[in-house]
Amino acid sequence: MKKILFVLGVLVFLNLQYSLFLENNNISDFIYLKNQNTELLSKISKIIHNNNILKNDIQELSLSTHALENFARYNLGLVKKDEIFIQVIKK
């Protein structure tokens, strides 16, 4: 009787080891998905940081006419009446 229980225990153990290492959702899949999750979380944190920067820029541009004017001048090349626009081209 003890031999039969021992053989059954060994078979169950081998079956568990097979499923742990060779079937779908095994240890290597777990490690791969864990690494991928870490990479995605770092990308998400960078995107959240960029979104916060853009939200601050939007808030600053909507509240301050001076900031809006500077943004239009530097990024869009707009000039006021009676101003001369000079563009410096760097080599």
Secondary structure, DSSP 8 states (H G I E B T S, - for coil): -HHHHHHHHHHHHHHHHHHHHTSSS-HHHHHHHHHHHHHHHHHHHHHHHHHHHHHHHHHHHHH-HHHHHHHHHHHH----TT---------
